[in-house]
Amino acid sequence: ARVNLVVSRAVIPLSSTAIAQAAAWSDHLTGAVNVSPVQFSSRNLIPMIADALATSGLAPNRLEIEITESVLLEDLPRAVARMEALNELGVRVAIDDFGSGYSSFRYLAELPVHFLKLEGWMVQSLVTQRRVRQLVETIVSTARTFGLKTVAECVENGDTAQVLCDIGVDWAQGHYF
């Protein structure tokens, strides 16, 4: 098994400028844009992204919106509606920092997302802590069941990268690469 390196993905804060920058980069680049809870709850989110995509010429499938779990806790029905609207635009959605505190497999069953980004503390601990490795294996297996791709954050060394390959994580990012 091989882990895809996240060298063709850029993580930048959400703005029209960020979307335009992603459009200017290579056709092989996916722009991963972090959306704050305030931005995600804004009524202007979907129109702003649609306008920025139209203005920049960025193909919607080259834009990934990353939201943290905390956004989901505020108002799950509203979060689902916003994610569905993003999907209708053709934009992909990722749950960022999955495992950071309030993780629930309920989200995986209910949310229209494409990626699950594993929290760094899990990735950094999976080589030395058997139970953490088992947890990551369970999350990856469950994500695969729901058709989600997994991304491991904070990969700092070759041992961790190898374990991620063995587990079957789809993408990895961190200082090691």
Contacts in CASP RR format, 6 or more apart in sequence:
PFRMAT RR
TARGET T0000
AUTHOR 0000-0000-0000
METHOD contacts of the structure
MODEL  1
ARVNLVVSRAVIPLSSTAIAQAAAWSDHLTGAVNVSPVQFSSRNLIPMIA
DALATSGLAPNRLEIEITESVLLEDLPRAVARMEALNELGVRVAIDDFGS
GYSSFRYLAELPVHFLKLEGWMVQSLVTQRRVRQLVETIVSTARTFGLKT
VAECVENGDTAQVLCDIGVDWAQGHYF
1 165 0 8 1.000
1 166 0 8 1.000
1 168 0 8 1.000
2 165 0 8 1.000
3 152 0 8 1.000
3 161 0 8 1.000
3 164 0 8 1.000
3 165 0 8 1.000
3 168 0 8 1.000
3 169 0 8 1.000
3 170 0 8 1.000
3 171 0 8 1.000
3 172 0 8 1.000
4 170 0 8 1.000
4 171 0 8 1.000
4 172 0 8 1.000
5 171 0 8 1.000
5 172 0 8 1.000
5 173 0 8 1.000
5 177 0 8 1.000
6 151 0 8 1.000
6 171 0 8 1.000
6 172 0 8 1.000
6 173 0 8 1.000
6 174 0 8 1.000
6 177 0 8 1.000
7 177 0 8 1.000
8 26 0 8 1.000
8 28 0 8 1.000
8 29 0 8 1.000
8 30 0 8 1.000
9 29 0 8 1.000
9 30 0 8 1.000
9 31 0 8 1.000
9 32 0 8 1.000
9 64 0 8 1.000
9 171 0 8 1.000
9 173 0 8 1.000
10 22 0 8 1.000
10 25 0 8 1.000
10 29 0 8 1.000
10 30 0 8 1.000
10 31 0 8 1.000
10 32 0 8 1.000
11 31 0 8 1.000
11 32 0 8 1.000
11 33 0 8 1.000
11 34 0 8 1.000
11 66 0 8 1.000
12 18 0 8 1.000
12 21 0 8 1.000
12 22 0 8 1.000
12 31 0 8 1.000
12 32 0 8 1.000
12 33 0 8 1.000
12 34 0 8 1.000
13 33 0 8 1.000
13 34 0 8 1.000
13 36 0 8 1.000
14 33 0 8 1.000
14 34 0 8 1.000
14 35 0 8 1.000
14 36 0 8 1.000
14 39 0 8 1.000
14 65 0 8 1.000
15 52 0 8 1.000
16 48 0 8 1.000
16 51 0 8 1.000
16 52 0 8 1.000
16 55 0 8 1.000
16 56 0 8 1.000
18 33 0 8 1.000
19 33 0 8 1.000
19 49 0 8 1.000
19 52 0 8 1.000
19 53 0 8 1.000
19 56 0 8 1.000
19 58 0 8 1.000
19 63 0 8 1.000
20 52 0 8 1.000
20 55 0 8 1.000
20 56 0 8 1.000
20 58 0 8 1.000
22 29 0 8 1.000
22 30 0 8 1.000
22 31 0 8 1.000
22 33 0 8 1.000
22 56 0 8 1.000
22 58 0 8 1.000
22 62 0 8 1.000
22 63 0 8 1.000
23 56 0 8 1.000
23 57 0 8 1.000
23 58 0 8 1.000
23 62 0 8 1.000
24 56 0 8 1.000
25 31 0 8 1.000
27 62 0 8 1.000
29 62 0 8 1.000
30 62 0 8 1.000
30 63 0 8 1.000
30 64 0 8 1.000
30 92 0 8 1.000
31 62 0 8 1.000
31 63 0 8 1.000
31 64 0 8 1.000
32 64 0 8 1.000
32 66 0 8 1.000
32 94 0 8 1.000
33 63 0 8 1.000
33 64 0 8 1.000
33 65 0 8 1.000
33 66 0 8 1.000
34 66 0 8 1.000
34 96 0 8 1.000
35 45 0 8 1.000
35 65 0 8 1.000
35 66 0 8 1.000
35 67 0 8 1.000
35 71 0 8 1.000
37 68 0 8 1.000
37 70 0 8 1.000
37 71 0 8 1.000
37 74 0 8 1.000
39 45 0 8 1.000
40 67 0 8 1.000
40 71 0 8 1.000
40 79 0 8 1.000
40 82 0 8 1.000
41 71 0 8 1.000
41 74 0 8 1.000
41 75 0 8 1.000
41 78 0 8 1.000
42 48 0 8 1.000
45 82 0 8 1.000
46 82 0 8 1.000
46 85 0 8 1.000
46 86 0 8 1.000
46 89 0 8 1.000
49 63 0 8 1.000
49 65 0 8 1.000
49 86 0 8 1.000
49 89 0 8 1.000
49 91 0 8 1.000
50 89 0 8 1.000
52 58 0 8 1.000
53 60 0 8 1.000
53 63 0 8 1.000
53 89 0 8 1.000
53 91 0 8 1.000
60 89 0 8 1.000
60 90 0 8 1.000
60 91 0 8 1.000
61 90 0 8 1.000
61 91 0 8 1.000
61 92 0 8 1.000
63 91 0 8 1.000
63 92 0 8 1.000
64 91 0 8 1.000
64 92 0 8 1.000
64 93 0 8 1.000
64 94 0 8 1.000
64 114 0 8 1.000
64 115 0 8 1.000
65 86 0 8 1.000
65 91 0 8 1.000
65 92 0 8 1.000
65 93 0 8 1.000
65 94 0 8 1.000
66 93 0 8 1.000
66 94 0 8 1.000
66 95 0 8 1.000
66 96 0 8 1.000
66 117 0 8 1.000
67 79 0 8 1.000
67 83 0 8 1.000
67 93 0 8 1.000
67 94 0 8 1.000
67 95 0 8 1.000
67 96 0 8 1.000
68 95 0 8 1.000
68 96 0 8 1.000
68 97 0 8 1.000
68 100 0 8 1.000
69 95 0 8 1.000
69 96 0 8 1.000
69 97 0 8 1.000
69 98 0 8 1.000
69 99 0 8 1.000
69 100 0 8 1.000
69 101 0 8 1.000
69 102 0 8 1.000
69 103 0 8 1.000
69 107 0 8 1.000
70 102 0 8 1.000
71 79 0 8 1.000
72 79 0 8 1.000
72 95 0 8 1.000
72 102 0 8 1.000
72 107 0 8 1.000
72 111 0 8 1.000
73 102 0 8 1.000
76 110 0 8 1.000
79 111 0 8 1.000
80 110 0 8 1.000
80 111 0 8 1.000
80 112 0 8 1.000
83 93 0 8 1.000
83 111 0 8 1.000
83 112 0 8 1.000
83 113 0 8 1.000
84 112 0 8 1.000
86 92 0 8 1.000
86 93 0 8 1.000
87 93 0 8 1.000
87 112 0 8 1.000
92 114 0 8 1.000
92 115 0 8 1.000
93 111 0 8 1.000
93 112 0 8 1.000
93 113 0 8 1.000
93 114 0 8 1.000
93 115 0 8 1.000
94 113 0 8 1.000
94 114 0 8 1.000
94 115 0 8 1.000
94 116 0 8 1.000
94 117 0 8 1.000
94 151 0 8 1.000
95 107 0 8 1.000
95 111 0 8 1.000
95 113 0 8 1.000
95 115 0 8 1.000
95 116 0 8 1.000
95 117 0 8 1.000
96 117 0 8 1.000
97 117 0 8 1.000
97 119 0 8 1.000
97 120 0 8 1.000
97 153 0 8 1.000
98 116 0 8 1.000
98 117 0 8 1.000
98 118 0 8 1.000
98 119 0 8 1.000
98 139 0 8 1.000
99 118 0 8 1.000
99 119 0 8 1.000
99 122 0 8 1.000
99 139 0 8 1.000
100 119 0 8 1.000
100 121 0 8 1.000
101 119 0 8 1.000
105 142 0 8 1.000
107 113 0 8 1.000
108 116 0 8 1.000
108 142 0 8 1.000
108 143 0 8 1.000
108 146 0 8 1.000
108 148 0 8 1.000
109 146 0 8 1.000
113 148 0 8 1.000
114 148 0 8 1.000
114 149 0 8 1.000
115 148 0 8 1.000
115 149 0 8 1.000
115 150 0 8 1.000
115 151 0 8 1.000
115 171 0 8 1.000
116 139 0 8 1.000
116 143 0 8 1.000
116 148 0 8 1.000
116 149 0 8 1.000
116 150 0 8 1.000
116 151 0 8 1.000
117 150 0 8 1.000
117 151 0 8 1.000
117 152 0 8 1.000
117 153 0 8 1.000
118 136 0 8 1.000
118 139 0 8 1.000
118 150 0 8 1.000
118 151 0 8 1.000
118 152 0 8 1.000
118 153 0 8 1.000
118 169 0 8 1.000
119 153 0 8 1.000
120 152 0 8 1.000
120 153 0 8 1.000
120 154 0 8 1.000
121 154 0 8 1.000
122 132 0 8 1.000
122 135 0 8 1.000
122 136 0 8 1.000
122 139 0 8 1.000
123 136 0 8 1.000
123 152 0 8 1.000
123 153 0 8 1.000
123 154 0 8 1.000
123 155 0 8 1.000
123 160 0 8 1.000
123 164 0 8 1.000
124 154 0 8 1.000
124 156 0 8 1.000
124 160 0 8 1.000
125 132 0 8 1.000
126 132 0 8 1.000
126 133 0 8 1.000
126 136 0 8 1.000
126 160 0 8 1.000
126 163 0 8 1.000
126 164 0 8 1.000
126 167 0 8 1.000
127 133 0 8 1.000
127 159 0 8 1.000
127 160 0 8 1.000
127 163 0 8 1.000
133 163 0 8 1.000
133 167 0 8 1.000
136 167 0 8 1.000
136 169 0 8 1.000
137 167 0 8 1.000
139 150 0 8 1.000
140 150 0 8 1.000
140 167 0 8 1.000
140 168 0 8 1.000
140 169 0 8 1.000
143 149 0 8 1.000
143 150 0 8 1.000
144 150 0 8 1.000
149 170 0 8 1.000
149 171 0 8 1.000
150 168 0 8 1.000
150 169 0 8 1.000
150 170 0 8 1.000
150 171 0 8 1.000
151 169 0 8 1.000
151 170 0 8 1.000
151 171 0 8 1.000
151 172 0 8 1.000
151 173 0 8 1.000
152 160 0 8 1.000
152 164 0 8 1.000
152 169 0 8 1.000
152 171 0 8 1.000
152 172 0 8 1.000
152 173 0 8 1.000
153 173 0 8 1.000
153 174 0 8 1.000
154 173 0 8 1.000
154 174 0 8 1.000
155 161 0 8 1.000
155 164 0 8 1.000
155 172 0 8 1.000
155 173 0 8 1.000
155 174 0 8 1.000
155 175 0 8 1.000
155 176 0 8 1.000
155 177 0 8 1.000
156 174 0 8 1.000
156 175 0 8 1.000
156 176 0 8 1.000
157 176 0 8 1.000
158 176 0 8 1.000
160 176 0 8 1.000
161 172 0 8 1.000
161 176 0 8 1.000
161 177 0 8 1.000
164 172 0 8 1.000
END
